[in-house]
Amino acid sequence: MSTSVAENVHPPKGKPKWLRVKLPTGKKYTQLRGLVDKYNLHTICTSGSCPNMGECWGEGTATFMILGNICTRSCGFCGVKTGRPESVDWAEPEKVARSIKIMNIKHAVLTSVDRDDLKDMGSIIWAETVKAVRRMNPETTLETLIPDFQGIESHLDRMLDVAPEVISHNMETVKRLTREVRIQAKYERSLEVLNYLKKNGANRTKSGIMLGLGEEEHEVITTMEDLRKADVDVVTIGQYLQPSKKHLPVKQFILPEQFKKYEEIGLEMGFRHVESGALVRSSYKAHKHIH
């Protein structure tokens, strides 16, 4: 590890103080929590115990996962179950749109598991969900955090056709660690997906990476440079936390000043927005990224 990184990490002996999260509070949060419980609505915010839930809900932002909760891929960092997914629920687009309406969400983030078992990789349900949200919530803005769809352009075109305000696809880690962290994904393919989306009319593109998996500073900077070469507009950088003992271990807890350094470097590179901090997740401050 380079000296610059070694000086800006914390040995992984229990979570450091800057990773302690205050319980979500506030009138808006309490109201939305009541609606989620009353109508049995499914949000990633609650199921993933996101540390920013109170802040995001207070600003009228929430994240919804489509295409079930079983993934066809087995990434080393992700807590979602791997296996044979259930059949597609073609009523899901309307269910998601209804949830957004009930919660009165101003900016919705949609994400999904990977569905490599489907001929269309799930892209049809993706497009139909965006259309349903638009019909039922015409004032709501959208970010779609999509899988790579194996880089198949016809599937990516479906997302371009429905034109969400932001199309996001996460790199997750640096090139050297991609095979270990994202077993069935490819670093170059993810860059090609992001570049294709931007070249073919995406309003705004976005990607995210996690730190603490053993990457070095120069590798993080190279990944950011690669994202800028792909004309990505927004990047999020956060701390990886191990979902269970079966998942990849945390190698480092990155210090707040190192996250700040990456933010400054990213802004100098020309990203429109850089969210960099220990508790930053893909959808953190997502409502700001449309501007």
C-alpha positions as a printed NumPy array, in Angstrom:
array([[  0.   ,   0.   ,   0.   ],
       [  1.279,   3.473,  -0.808],
       [  2.255,   5.792,   2.035],
       [ -0.517,   8.247,   1.188],
       [ -3.159,   5.561,   1.621],
       [ -1.599,   4.066,   4.747],
       [ -1.779,   7.434,   6.454],
       [ -5.461,   7.755,   5.645],
       [ -6.914,   4.426,   6.7  ],
       [ -7.971,   3.071,  10.063],
       [ -7.214,  -0.539,  11.106],
       [-10.433,  -2.611,  10.893],
       [-10.873,  -3.276,  14.638],
       [-14.506,  -2.321,  15.034],
       [-16.269,   0.552,  13.342],
       [-14.65 ,   3.951,  13.895],
       [-16.599,   6.836,  15.384],
       [-17.338,   8.495,  12.021],
       [-19.394,   5.453,  10.979],
       [-21.811,   5.769,  13.872],
       [-25.247,   6.723,  12.616],
       [-27.932,   8.703,  14.417],
       [-31.386,   7.166,  14.388],
       [-33.578,   8.811,  11.725],
       [-35.983,  11.403,  13.079],
       [-38.185,  14.235,  11.852],
       [-41.807,  14.741,  10.912],
       [-41.357,  13.75 ,   7.252],
       [-39.478,  10.563,   8.159],
       [-42.088,   9.552,  10.75 ],
       [-44.89 ,  10.157,   8.251],
       [-43.224,   8.092,   5.501],
       [-42.286,   5.298,   7.895],
       [-45.936,   5.065,   8.897],
       [-47.033,   4.814,   5.243],
       [-44.412,   2.156,   4.451],
       [-45.608,   0.041,   7.372],
       [-49.318,   0.607,   6.745],
       [-49.251,  -0.311,   3.052],
       [-46.381,  -2.839,   3.285],
       [-44.318,  -0.878,   0.755],
       [-40.887,  -2.2  ,  -0.198],
       [-37.992,   0.25 ,  -0.279],
       [-34.287,  -0.443,  -0.295],
       [-34.015,   2.321,   2.296],
       [-35.715,   0.151,   4.92 ],
       [-34.688,  -3.353,   3.8  ],
       [-31.07 ,  -2.266,   3.438],
       [-31.084,  -0.255,   6.677],
       [-29.521,   2.66 ,   4.833],
       [-27.689,   5.085,   7.162],
       [-29.042,   8.054,   5.207],
       [-32.707,   7.045,   5.278],
       [-33.852,   9.847,   7.558],
       [-32.01 ,  12.521,   5.58 ],
       [-33.191,  11.265,   2.178],
       [-36.8  ,  10.764,   3.223],
       [-36.787,  14.219,   4.747],
       [-35.891,  15.552,   1.298],
       [-38.548,  13.454,  -0.468],
       [-36.189,  10.844,  -1.951],
       [-36.524,   7.052,  -1.705],
       [-35.104,   3.979,  -3.468],
       [-37.132,   1.022,  -4.782],
       [-35.861,  -2.359,  -6.002],
       [-37.597,  -4.166,  -8.858],
       [-37.414,  -7.661, -10.402],
       [-37.473,  -9.512,  -7.104],
       [-34.911,  -9.988,  -4.358],
       [-32.909, -12.943,  -5.718],
       [-29.953, -12.143,  -7.979],
       [-28.393, -14.329, -10.656],
       [-24.938, -13.023,  -9.759],
       [-22.872, -13.63 ,  -6.63 ],
       [-20.877, -10.474,  -5.967],
       [-18.587, -10.703,  -2.958],
       [-19.794,  -7.459,  -1.395],
       [-23.573,  -7.667,  -1.813],
       [-26.094,  -8.856,   0.772],
       [-28.786,  -9.751,  -1.784],
       [-29.511, -13.485,  -2.078],
       [-28.099, -15.397,  -5.056],
       [-30.038, -18.162,  -6.774],
       [-32.873, -18.84 ,  -9.193],
       [-35.153, -15.792,  -9.242],
       [-38.916, -16.028,  -9.248],
       [-40.902, -15.324, -12.411],
       [-41.345, -11.704, -13.45 ],
       [-44.238,  -9.871, -11.784],
       [-45.73 ,  -7.882, -14.646],
       [-47.87 ,  -5.924, -12.173],
       [-44.743,  -4.631, -10.464],
       [-44.448,  -1.364, -12.45 ],
       [-47.883,  -0.259, -11.24 ],
       [-47.097,  -1.36 ,  -7.669],
       [-43.908,   0.718,  -7.603],
       [-45.661,   3.724,  -9.141],
       [-48.419,   3.424,  -6.519],
       [-45.855,   3.267,  -3.692],
       [-44.206,   6.442,  -4.968],
       [-47.59 ,   8.161,  -5.129],
       [-48.619,   7.069,  -1.629],
       [-45.299,   8.282,  -0.206],
       [-45.454,  11.49 ,  -2.257],
       [-41.864,  11.002,  -3.396],
       [-40.321,  13.936,  -5.27 ],
       [-37.3  ,  12.024,  -6.582],
       [-37.29 ,   8.231,  -6.877],
       [-34.307,   5.971,  -7.411],
       [-35.044,   2.604,  -9.034],
       [-32.634,  -0.314,  -8.844],
       [-32.78 ,  -4.072,  -9.367],
       [-31.054,  -7.393,  -9.027],
       [-29.256,  -8.782, -12.082],
       [-31.562, -10.978, -14.174],
       [-29.194, -12.827, -16.493],
       [-31.816, -15.597, -16.596],
       [-34.117, -13.457, -18.745],
       [-33.705, -13.009, -22.482],
       [-34.12 ,  -9.225, -22.098],
       [-32.101,  -9.133, -18.819],
       [-35.118,  -7.468, -17.215],
       [-34.881,  -4.365, -19.402],
       [-38.551,  -4.523, -20.453],
       [-39.798,  -4.396, -16.848],
       [-37.297,  -1.614, -16.228],
       [-38.752,   0.491, -19.051],
       [-42.347,  -0.315, -18.071],
       [-41.659,   0.743, -14.487],
       [-40.336,   4.12 , -15.588],
       [-43.407,   4.587, -17.798],
       [-45.769,   3.653, -14.951],
       [-44.08 ,   6.041, -12.538],
       [-44.301,   8.815, -15.12 ],
       [-48.033,   8.183, -15.684],
       [-48.948,   8.12 , -12.015],
       [-46.396,  10.665, -10.751],
       [-45.757,  13.177, -13.541],
       [-43.897,  15.582, -11.227],
       [-41.531,  12.948,  -9.81 ],
       [-37.99 ,  12.874, -11.188],
       [-36.196,   9.561, -11.65 ],
       [-32.795,   7.933, -11.375],
       [-32.401,   4.386, -12.697],
       [-29.509,   2.461, -11.136],
       [-29.269,  -0.318, -13.7  ],
       [-27.307,  -3.579, -14.085],
       [-24.932,  -3.847, -17.038],
       [-27.5  ,  -5.887, -19.087],
       [-24.333,  -7.73 , -20.255],
       [-23.578,  -4.654, -22.356],
       [-26.273,  -5.512, -24.906],
       [-27.15 ,  -2.271, -26.653],
       [-30.791,  -3.109, -27.449],
       [-31.455,  -3.496, -23.711],
       [-29.653,  -0.248, -22.906],
       [-31.67 ,   1.467, -25.64 ],
       [-34.862,   0.703, -23.715],
       [-33.558,   2.861, -20.883],
       [-32.56 ,   5.631, -23.247],
       [-36.041,   5.562, -24.82 ],
       [-37.804,   6.238, -21.487],
       [-35.27 ,   8.975, -20.639],
       [-34.989,   9.076, -16.841],
       [-33.304,  12.199, -15.507],
       [-30.287,  10.121, -14.406],
       [-29.062,   6.71 , -15.553],
       [-26.628,   5.174, -13.111],
       [-24.458,   2.057, -13.226],
       [-21.928,   1.328, -10.501],
       [-18.304,   0.337, -11.05 ],
       [-18.215,  -0.695,  -7.357],
       [-14.412,  -1.064,  -7.185],
       [-11.103,  -0.545,  -8.974],
       [ -9.989,  -2.608, -11.964],
       [ -7.592,  -4.903, -10.073],
       [-10.285,  -5.987,  -7.602],
       [-13.214,  -6.275, -10.022],
       [-12.923, -10.026, -10.596],
       [-12.909, -10.682,  -6.841],
       [-15.59 ,  -8.151,  -5.892],
       [-17.936,  -8.425,  -8.906],
       [-17.365, -11.994, -10.036],
       [-19.535, -11.99 , -13.188],
       [-18.976,  -8.34 , -14.093],
       [-16.238,  -6.749, -16.168],
       [-14.549,  -3.424, -15.487],
       [-14.241,  -2.446, -19.155],
       [-17.799,  -3.529, -19.933],
       [-19.186,  -1.278, -17.2  ],
       [-17.227,   1.658, -18.614],
       [-18.521,   0.838, -22.105],
       [-22.11 ,   0.766, -20.8  ],
       [-21.733,   4.204, -19.215],
       [-20.045,   5.623, -22.311],
       [-22.704,   4.157, -24.636],
       [-25.51 ,   5.664, -22.551],
       [-23.952,   9.124, -22.602],
       [-23.066,   9.03 , -26.296],
       [-26.615,   8.044, -27.178],
       [-28.513,  10.713, -25.331],
       [-28.649,   9.962, -21.612],
       [-29.559,  13.162, -19.77 ],
       [-27.047,  12.488, -17.017],
       [-24.89 ,   9.464, -16.133],
       [-23.619,   8.421, -12.737],
       [-21.488,   5.732, -11.11 ],
       [-20.364,   4.702,  -7.645],
       [-17.409,   2.969,  -6.019],
       [-16.781,   1.501,  -2.557],
       [-13.535,   1.886,  -0.622],
       [-11.961,  -0.34 ,   1.986],
       [-11.566,  -3.517,  -0.07 ],
       [ -7.798,  -3.22 ,  -0.406],
       [ -7.563,  -0.662,  -3.212],
       [ -4.774,   1.9  ,  -3.295],
       [ -5.152,   5.64 ,  -3.77 ],
       [ -3.715,   5.683,  -7.279],
       [ -6.176,   2.958,  -8.31 ],
       [ -9.136,   4.987,  -7.04 ],
       [ -7.906,   8.029,  -8.951],
       [ -7.418,   5.936, -12.107],
       [-10.997,   4.647, -11.801],
       [-12.246,   8.219, -11.479],
       [-10.212,   9.194, -14.546],
       [-11.702,   6.269, -16.475],
       [-15.201,   7.413, -15.511],
       [-14.489,  10.934, -16.733],
       [-13.155,   9.536, -20.028],
       [-16.528,   7.789, -20.335],
       [-18.125,  11.231, -19.831],
       [-19.797,  10.258, -16.551],
       [-21.346,  13.275, -14.816],
       [-21.666,  12.165, -11.192],
       [-19.613,   9.87 ,  -8.956],
       [-20.328,   8.612,  -5.442],
       [-17.58 ,   7.233,  -3.182],
       [-18.359,   5.493,   0.102],
       [-17.035,   3.039,   2.67 ],
       [-17.603,  -0.684,   2.108],
       [-19.18 ,  -2.455,   5.074],
       [-19.308,  -6.251,   5.268],
       [-22.939,  -7.501,   5.133],
       [-22.076, -10.84 ,   6.792],
       [-19.134, -13.093,   7.62 ],
       [-19.642, -14.843,   4.267],
       [-18.848, -11.639,   2.372],
       [-15.539,  -9.981,   1.611],
       [-13.896,  -8.538,   4.732],
       [-13.246,  -4.848,   5.251],
       [ -9.537,  -4.269,   4.688],
       [ -9.507,  -0.593,   5.676],
       [-11.694,   2.081,   7.197],
       [-10.925,   5.159,   5.135],
       [-10.469,   8.384,   7.101],
       [-12.78 ,  11.368,   6.467],
       [ -9.888,  13.498,   5.176],
       [ -9.132,  10.905,   2.485],
       [-12.748,  10.991,   1.309],
       [-12.48 ,  14.783,   1.194],
       [ -9.326,  14.482,  -0.9  ],
       [-11.126,  12.276,  -3.434],
       [-13.98 ,  14.783,  -3.586],
       [-11.58 ,  17.614,  -4.393],
       [ -9.761,  15.519,  -7.001],
       [-13.067,  14.55 ,  -8.624],
       [-14.295,  18.109,  -8.862],
       [-10.976,  19.134, -10.407],
       [-11.444,  16.358, -12.982],
       [-14.722,  17.919, -14.062],
       [-17.458,  15.784, -12.476],
       [-20.666,  17.78 , -11.993],
       [-21.184,  16.243,  -8.565],
       [-18.92 ,  14.209,  -6.283],
       [-20.405,  12.663,  -3.139],
       [-17.494,  11.269,  -1.122],
       [-17.759,  10.148,   2.488],
       [-17.86 ,   7.093,   4.717],
       [-21.666,   6.898,   4.803],
       [-22.231,   7.838,   1.156],
       [-24.299,   5.322,  -0.806],
       [-25.332,   5.291,  -4.472],
       [-28.539,   7.24 ,  -3.923],
       [-27.149,   9.724,  -1.384],
       [-28.301,  13.265,  -2.278],
       [-29.635,  11.781,  -5.515],
       [-32.191,  14.562,  -5.918],
       [-29.338,  17.055,  -6.43 ],
       [-27.751,  15.084,  -9.231],
       [-30.357,  15.998, -11.832],
       [-29.137,  19.608, -11.828]])
